[in-house]
C-alpha cells in the first residue's frame, strides 16, 4: 500500500519550533533582574501577600542619618544585634562619628513597585549625593535597590510586625553585612541598624552602627 507523505509534517515542526522560540524569548524579555530599577516586574500570586507593603512611605520625608562607632569593640552578641531598639545607639558605649541631612521621596507606581529618590547632604563639606532606587516585591520577596553614584546596594526585606521592615544583605569580596530595622508611623519613621565591612571581624560586635529619624514633610516643602 502506498502511503503518501504528510505535506504538513515538516512545516508543522518548523511552526512548533518557531512558536517555542517566540514564547521563550517573550519569557526572557519579561524577566526583570532584581537590580533593575526601571522596569516593573510582572506580579505573581506569591506577591499578593505584600500588596501595598510600602504605601505608608509615599511622600516626602526629611531628617538626619547618624553613624556611630563603638569606643571599644566587644565580643559579638546576637541577642543585641537582632533585637534592636533606640537605647543601643543612645548607649555611652557608642560615639557619633558622622551625620547626614537627608531628603527622601517615595512614589508608588503599583501595589508592588515604589520609586525612591534620596538626597544626602554632608554638613561638614556641603557635599550633596543623589541616589535613585526602588522598593519592590518580586517573585514573592521584598527588595530595596538603591543606585548610588559609585555602587548599587540591594537589601532583602521581611516584615516584623505591621509597621516594621527588616532590611539585610550579606555579600563577600568585599565583605558587606548589614541589618536595618525600619519602623514607619503616619508622620515619622525610624531606622536602627549596623554593618560589617571589608576587614571587620564577624566574631566581634559591629564597628558601624546607624540611626535615622525622618519626619513627613508638608507637601511642597
ABEGO torsion letter per residue (X at the ends): XBBBBBAAAAAAAAAAAAAAAAAAAAAAAABBBAABAABBBBBBAAAAAABGAAAAABEBBBEBBBBBBBABBBBBBAAAAABBBAAAAABAABBBABBBBBBBBBBBABAABBBBBBBBBBAAAGBBBBBBBBBBBBGGBBBBBBBBAABBBBBBBBBBEAABBBBBBBBBOBBBBBBBBBBBBAABBBBBBBBBBBGBBAABBBABBBBBBBBBBBBGX
